[in-house]
Amino acid sequence: MNTTALIRPAWTPATIALMVIGFMVFWPLGLAMLAYIIWGDRLDGFKRDVNRATDGIFAGCRRGSDKAARWGHGSSRTGNVAFDDWREKELERLAEERRKLDEMLNEFDEYARELRRAKDQEEFDRFMAERNKRTAPTTTNDATGKPAPKRGKGTNLLDD
């Protein structure tokens, strides 16, 4: 079998003829053929990148179906009754272990959440105490300890 294609991204008589015919029939076809001749050698890399991206997108679907089959949701019987029974018992044991681990994870998350809440509450209380100290109105004169004189209307030029 010949490894070179008749229509490949290069300036061959076939591609030039297809480009000219494409321009005569419908100009976007000729333009597409010109683009293929110029940039067609990059299509392999482009296809590879697109395939990788779509594989990444659909890998989650495959993982989900693999998990279903692995946890006994699929019909994956081997025909050997003893092996299938042992496998089911092991899967049940692993499912129980997973359930225990999930419970421990939930307990730890709750514990960590409570610690964060307590820390946040302590920081908030400290902030409020400092804020109240700073914004507390002073009713005495600092130097003499006597009450500060009350200002009435007219004692300050900006009061008018």
C-alpha positions in Angstrom: 0.0 0.0 0.0 1.2 3.5 -0.8 2.0 5.6 2.2 1.5 9.0 0.5 -1.9 10.3 -0.1 -3.0 11.9 -3.4 -4.6 14.8 -1.5 -2.0 15.8 1.1 -1.3 19.3 2.5 1.2 20.3 -0.1 1.3 22.1 -3.5 0.6 19.1 -5.7 -1.3 19.2 -9.0 -4.3 17.5 -7.4 -4.6 20.0 -4.5 -4.1 23.0 -6.9 -6.8 21.6 -9.2 -9.2 21.1 -6.3 -8.5 24.6 -5.0 -9.2 26.1 -8.5 -12.4 24.0 -8.9 -13.4 25.0 -5.4 -13.1 28.7 -6.2 -15.1 28.3 -9.4 -17.9 26.3 -7.7 -18.2 28.2 -4.4 -15.4 30.5 -3.2 -15.4 29.2 0.5 -14.5 25.7 -0.8 -11.5 27.1 -2.6 -10.5 29.1 0.4 -10.9 26.0 2.6 -8.7 24.0 0.2 -6.1 26.8 0.2 -6.1 26.8 4.0 -5.6 23.0 3.9 -2.7 23.3 1.6 -1.0 26.0 3.7 -1.8 24.8 7.3 -2.8 21.1 6.7 0.4 19.8 8.0 -0.6 21.1 11.4 -3.8 19.1 11.5 -2.1 16.1 13.0 -1.1 18.1 16.1 -4.4 19.8 16.2 -6.3 16.5 16.1 -4.0 15.1 18.8 -4.7 18.0 21.0 -8.5 17.9 20.4 -8.4 14.1 21.2 -6.5 14.7 24.4 -9.0 17.4 25.5 -12.0 15.3 24.8 -10.4 12.3 26.4 -9.9 14.4 29.5 -13.6 15.6 29.4 -15.0 12.1 29.0 -12.6 10.4 31.4 -14.9 11.3 34.2 -17.7 9.3 32.6 -15.4 6.3 32.2 -14.3 6.6 35.9 -18.0 6.7 37.0 -18.8 3.6 35.0 -15.6 1.9 36.3 -16.6 2.7 39.9 -20.1 1.2 39.3 -18.7 -2.0 38.0 -16.1 -2.1 40.7 -18.6 -1.7 43.6 -20.9 -4.4 42.3 -23.4 -2.2 40.4 -22.4 -3.8 37.1 -23.0 -7.4 36.0 -19.4 -8.5 36.1 -19.8 -12.2 37.1 -17.0 -14.4 36.1 -18.8 -17.7 36.1 -16.8 -19.1 39.0 -19.2 -19.2 41.9 -16.6 -19.5 44.6 -14.6 -16.6 43.2 -17.7 -14.5 42.8 -18.8 -15.1 46.4 -15.4 -14.3 47.7 -15.3 -11.2 45.6 -18.7 -10.0 46.8 -17.6 -10.5 50.4 -14.4 -8.6 49.9 -16.4 -5.8 48.1 -18.8 -5.6 51.1 -15.9 -5.5 53.5 -14.3 -2.7 51.5 -17.6 -0.9 51.3 -17.9 -1.1 55.1 -14.3 0.2 55.5 -15.1 3.0 53.2 -18.2 3.9 55.2 -16.2 3.9 58.4 -13.6 6.2 56.8 -16.3 8.5 55.5 -17.8 8.7 59.0 -14.4 9.5 60.5 -13.8 12.1 57.8 -17.2 13.7 58.6 -16.4 13.7 62.3 -13.0 15.3 61.7 -14.6 17.9 59.4 -17.1 18.8 62.1 -14.3 19.0 64.7 -12.2 21.3 62.5 -15.3 23.4 61.7 -16.0 23.8 65.4 -12.3 24.7 66.1 -12.5 27.4 63.3 -15.7 28.7 64.7 -14.3 29.0 68.2 -11.1 30.7 66.9 -13.2 33.1 64.8 -15.4 33.9 67.8 -12.4 34.5 70.0 -10.8 36.8 67.4 -14.1 38.6 66.9 -14.5 39.1 70.7 -11.0 40.5 71.0 -11.6 42.9 68.1 -14.8 44.1 69.6 -13.1 44.6 73.0 -10.3 46.6 71.4 -12.8 48.6 69.3 -14.9 49.4 72.4 -11.8 50.6 74.2 -10.8 52.9 71.3 -14.3 54.4 70.7 -15.4 54.8 74.4 -16.2 58.5 74.9 -14.0 60.3 77.4 -16.0 62.2 79.9 -13.1 63.5 82.0 -10.3 65.8 81.3 -7.2 63.6 81.0 -4.8 66.0 82.8 -7.0 67.0 85.8 -9.5 64.2 86.1 -12.3 66.8 86.1 -15.2 66.5 83.8 -14.5 68.1 80.4 -16.4 71.4 79.8 -19.5 71.1 77.7 -19.5 73.1 74.6 -22.5 75.1 73.8 -23.7 76.9 70.8 -21.4 79.6 69.7 -18.2 78.4 71.3 -16.9 77.1 68.0 -16.9 79.0 64.8 -18.1 75.9 62.9 -21.1 75.3 65.2 -23.1 78.0 63.6 
